[in-house]
Amino acid sequence: MASDVKRIMDIIAEQTAGFLKEEVDVEVSNTQFHLEDVNRLQLKYLTSLLSVGGNINMYLVFSFDEKLMNRIFEVYTEDIDIEEDEREEYVEETAGDVINIIVGNATAALQSDGVVIQLSPPVILTEAKKIGRQKDAAFYMADMQTPYGDLSVFCAGPKKLLDDQLNYVETGE
């Protein structure tokens, strides 16, 4: 089944902006979309990723500036007493929760013809500098600016399966 990557990223960006506004009172001031054909992506302070299966088959990666992740963490844990030595673990869990909530909420709009979308558990990368791409992979990005820093959302999929308009190409394989 063909899937439109731009449509997917529009839905993910819309869900992300809605989540940030409604859950942590952070307004997204600007979102820029672009396709990156690079061997390595620069990552921010904290990165959360998961694989999406079913009719989509790609990876979604959310990479947060430190100040933005700290804002999300503070709002999420405002009623919880957290020991300083447990803080890093809770920050990582918060990043995993964020990607699960956003992508989970987006799945209803992404599903079509009754095909079930499968999500892997999130993987958290702390202070990773770069992520490499597999051969023939492309990154479609949404860079989202907020008063607390930026969030980059990457959609990674095989480049050979994308046309110039970011639609999946049926390969017959």
C-alpha positions as CSV (number, residue, x, y, z in Angstrom):
1,M,0.0,0.0,0.0
2,A,1.4,3.4,-1.0
3,S,1.8,6.0,1.8
4,D,2.4,9.7,1.3
5,V,5.4,10.7,3.5
6,K,4.5,14.4,3.4
7,R,1.0,13.6,4.7
8,I,2.4,11.5,7.5
9,M,4.8,14.3,8.5
10,D,2.0,16.9,8.3
11,I,-0.1,14.7,10.7
12,I,2.9,14.1,13.1
13,A,3.8,17.8,13.1
14,E,0.2,18.8,13.8
15,Q,-0.1,16.2,16.6
16,T,3.2,17.4,18.0
17,A,2.3,21.1,18.0
18,G,-1.1,20.2,19.6
19,F,0.6,18.0,22.3
20,L,3.1,20.7,23.2
21,K,0.4,23.4,23.4
22,E,-2.2,21.4,25.3
23,E,0.0,19.3,27.6
24,V,3.0,21.6,28.5
25,D,1.7,25.0,27.4
26,V,4.5,25.4,24.8
27,E,3.6,27.1,21.5
28,V,5.3,26.1,18.2
29,S,6.1,29.3,16.5
30,N,7.4,27.9,13.2
31,T,7.6,24.5,11.5
32,Q,9.9,24.0,8.4
33,F,9.8,20.8,6.4
34,H,12.6,19.5,4.2
35,L,14.2,16.3,2.8
36,E,17.7,15.5,3.9
37,D,19.9,13.2,1.8
38,V,22.8,13.0,4.3
39,N,24.8,10.2,5.8
40,R,24.5,11.5,9.3
41,L,22.0,13.7,11.1
42,Q,23.1,15.9,14.0
43,L,21.0,15.2,17.1
44,K,20.0,17.4,19.9
45,Y,20.3,16.8,23.7
46,L,17.8,13.9,23.9
47,T,16.4,11.8,21.1
48,S,13.5,9.3,21.1
49,L,12.9,7.0,18.2
50,L,10.5,4.2,17.2
51,S,9.7,2.1,14.2
52,V,6.3,2.2,12.5
53,G,5.1,-0.9,10.8
54,G,2.0,-1.9,8.9
55,N,1.2,0.2,5.9
56,I,3.9,2.7,6.6
57,N,7.2,0.9,7.5
58,M,9.6,3.7,8.6
59,Y,11.3,5.2,11.6
60,L,10.2,8.3,13.4
61,V,12.8,10.2,15.4
62,F,12.1,13.1,17.8
63,S,15.2,15.1,18.9
64,F,14.8,17.7,21.6
65,D,16.8,20.7,22.7
66,E,17.7,20.4,26.4
67,K,15.7,23.4,27.5
68,L,12.5,22.1,25.7
69,M,13.0,18.6,27.2
70,N,13.5,20.1,30.6
71,R,10.2,22.1,30.3
72,I,8.3,19.0,29.3
73,F,9.9,17.1,32.1
74,E,9.1,19.8,34.7
75,V,5.4,19.9,33.7
76,Y,5.1,16.1,33.6
77,T,6.6,15.7,37.0
78,E,5.4,18.8,38.9
79,D,3.5,16.7,41.4
80,I,6.1,14.0,41.9
81,D,9.1,14.1,44.2
82,I,12.1,12.9,42.3
83,E,15.5,12.2,43.8
84,E,18.3,13.9,41.9
85,D,20.0,10.5,41.1
86,E,16.7,9.3,39.5
87,R,16.2,12.5,37.4
88,E,18.0,11.2,34.2
89,E,15.9,8.0,34.2
90,Y,12.7,10.0,34.5
91,V,13.7,12.4,31.8
92,E,14.3,9.5,29.4
93,E,10.9,7.9,30.4
94,T,9.3,11.3,29.6
95,A,10.8,11.4,26.1
96,G,9.5,7.9,25.5
97,D,6.1,8.9,26.7
98,V,6.0,11.9,24.5
99,I,6.8,10.0,21.3
100,N,4.3,7.3,22.2
101,I,1.5,9.7,22.9
102,I,2.1,11.8,19.7
103,V,2.5,8.9,17.3
104,G,-0.2,6.9,19.1
105,N,-2.7,9.8,18.6
106,A,-1.6,10.2,15.0
107,T,-2.3,6.5,14.1
108,A,-6.0,7.0,13.7
109,A,-5.4,9.6,10.9
110,L,-2.7,7.5,9.4
111,Q,-4.6,4.2,9.3
112,S,-6.5,3.4,6.1
113,D,-8.4,0.5,4.8
114,G,-8.4,-1.1,8.2
115,V,-4.6,-1.8,8.1
116,V,-3.2,-1.9,11.6
117,I,-0.2,0.3,12.3
118,Q,2.4,-1.3,14.6
119,L,4.7,0.7,16.8
120,S,7.9,-0.5,18.5
121,P,8.7,0.5,22.0
122,P,10.7,3.8,21.9
123,V,14.5,3.8,22.1
124,I,16.0,6.8,23.9
125,L,19.4,8.3,23.0
126,T,20.9,10.7,25.5
127,E,23.4,13.3,24.3
128,A,24.1,11.3,21.1
129,K,25.7,13.5,18.6
130,K,24.9,11.8,15.3
131,I,22.7,9.1,13.8
132,G,23.8,7.4,10.6
133,R,21.6,6.4,7.8
134,Q,21.4,3.0,6.1
135,K,22.3,2.9,2.4
136,D,19.5,4.3,0.2
137,A,17.7,5.9,3.2
138,A,16.4,9.5,3.2
139,F,15.3,11.7,6.1
140,Y,12.3,13.9,5.8
141,M,12.4,16.5,8.6
142,A,10.1,18.8,10.4
143,D,12.1,21.4,12.4
144,M,9.8,23.0,15.0
145,Q,10.7,26.1,16.9
146,T,9.4,27.0,20.4
147,P,10.4,29.6,23.0
148,Y,12.1,26.7,24.9
149,G,14.2,25.6,22.0
150,D,13.7,23.3,19.0
151,L,12.4,19.9,18.3
152,S,13.4,18.1,15.1
153,V,11.2,15.3,13.9
154,F,12.7,12.9,11.4
155,C,10.9,10.4,9.3
156,A,13.4,7.9,7.9
157,G,12.6,5.5,5.1
158,P,14.3,3.9,2.1
159,K,15.0,6.7,-0.5
160,K,14.4,4.3,-3.4
161,L,10.8,4.1,-2.3
162,L,10.2,7.8,-2.4
163,D,9.5,10.0,-5.4
164,D,10.3,13.7,-5.7
165,Q,6.9,14.5,-4.0
166,L,7.7,12.2,-1.1
167,N,5.1,9.6,-2.1
168,Y,5.9,6.0,-1.7
169,V,6.6,4.3,-5.0
170,E,5.2,0.8,-5.6
171,T,8.2,-1.4,-6.5
172,G,6.4,-4.6,-7.2
173,E,8.9,-6.5,-4.9
